[in-house]
Amino acid sequence: MTDREPQDGEIGLYADPSVYDILHAPGTAEEVDGLEAIADRFAPGATTWLEPACGTARLLRVAAKRGRSVVGFDTSPEMTRYASERLEGRVPPSRARFFVGAMERFGKGNVRPGTIGFAFNTINSIRHLMSDVDLHAHFVEMHRSLSARGVYAIGLSTSGYGWEQPSEDTWTGTRGRIRVTQVVNYEPATPPDRVEMVYSHLMAERPRGTEHFDSSYGLRTYSLGQWYDAIGASPFTLGGVVDEWGEDCDPVECGYRIYVLEKA
């Protein structure tokens, strides 16, 4: 058995793109089915999809194989390189593009204004933006990138401060002879810091041995009111609140929903 500790400045969860991809692969096709339903409903005819903080771009890779043009970016060069390599020879190069960029400053020179029909940011990735200033900058960049009828679908878990308790999730994924397991512990945020702490232990079991990756990081939290205030301060309007399949649902004070933003 070999234990691999993250290097200085490296987040263990993202240290190995192949491990990350194996862990998150289960259910990807179904997630894209849901995104297609949202796009068909709110941005019919959208042929170009954009995902910020795309990681290994597992969702975009499926969308590209289904005929869409896709653009994705991430702060990790290893992740974007992996995404490109996984699509190499499977779709025309003109239909898939990945680059290194941060959510709050990705546009100039990378995405032409008004060229994106459908953008999405699911499973709380937007909560990696840790201030109102960074969130607003991201909204401005995304607004500039979308076409006139383009929409931005954001999957966000809102927080009920004082109601939530520490919790734990376990995830697994397999590919060939590799099995990846992740145990995640969540420490709820309390005002005024609004930072939920996430502690991850990831184990990759391979024929040559087992690797362990440990990491911790913070995610910014939003009550429902705080999230609506953030949308109100953005250049977007709220077009709808839906579940993962694009069906209308009520927003909740504490829970996961997809918020579809339209250009104001």
Rosetta blueprint (number, residue, H / E / L):
1 M L
2 T L
3 D L
4 R L
5 E L
6 P L
7 Q L
8 D L
9 G L
10 E L
11 I L
12 G H
13 L H
14 Y H
15 A L
16 D L
17 P H
18 S H
19 V H
20 Y H
21 D H
22 I H
23 L H
24 H H
25 A L
26 P L
27 G L
28 T H
29 A H
30 E H
31 E H
32 V H
33 D H
34 G H
35 L H
36 E H
37 A H
38 I H
39 A H
40 D H
41 R H
42 F H
43 A L
44 P L
45 G L
46 A L
47 T L
48 T E
49 W E
50 L E
51 E E
52 P L
53 A L
54 C L
55 G L
56 T L
57 A L
58 R H
59 L H
60 L H
61 R H
62 V H
63 A H
64 A H
65 K H
66 R L
67 G L
68 R L
69 S E
70 V E
71 V E
72 G E
73 F E
74 D E
75 T L
76 S L
77 P H
78 E H
79 M H
80 T H
81 R H
82 Y H
83 A H
84 S H
85 E H
86 R H
87 L H
88 E L
89 G L
90 R L
91 V L
92 P L
93 P H
94 S H
95 R H
96 A E
97 R E
98 F E
99 F E
100 V E
101 G L
102 A E
103 M L
104 E L
105 R E
106 F L
107 G L
108 K L
109 G L
110 N L
111 V L
112 R L
113 P L
114 G L
115 T L
116 I E
117 G E
118 F E
119 A E
120 F E
121 N E
122 T L
123 I L
124 N L
125 S H
126 I H
127 R H
128 H H
129 L L
130 M L
131 S L
132 D H
133 V H
134 D H
135 L H
136 H H
137 A H
138 H H
139 F H
140 V H
141 E H
142 M H
143 H H
144 R H
145 S H
146 L E
147 S E
148 A E
149 R E
150 G E
151 V E
152 Y E
153 A E
154 I E
155 G E
156 L E
157 S E
158 T E
159 S L
160 G L
161 Y L
162 G L
163 W L
164 E L
165 Q L
166 P L
167 S E
168 E E
169 D E
170 T E
171 W E
172 T E
173 G E
174 T E
175 R E
176 G L
177 R L
178 I E
179 R E
180 V E
181 T E
182 Q E
183 V E
184 V E
185 N E
186 Y E
187 E E
188 P L
189 A L
190 T L
191 P L
192 P L
193 D L
194 R L
195 V E
196 E E
197 M E
198 V E
199 Y E
200 S E
201 H E
202 L E
203 M E
204 A E
205 E E
206 R E
207 P L
208 R L
209 G E
210 T E
211 E E
212 H E
213 F E
214 D E
215 S E
216 S E
217 Y E
218 G E
219 L E
220 R E
221 T L
222 Y L
223 S L
224 L H
225 G H
226 Q H
227 W H
228 Y H
229 D H
230 A H
231 I H
232 G H
233 A L
234 S L
235 P L
236 F E
237 T E
238 L E
239 G E
240 G E
241 V E
242 V E
243 D L
244 E L
245 W L
246 G L
247 E L
248 D E
249 C L
250 D L
251 P L
252 V L
253 E L
254 C L
255 G E
256 Y E
257 R E
258 I E
259 Y E
260 V E
261 L E
262 E E
263 K E
264 A L
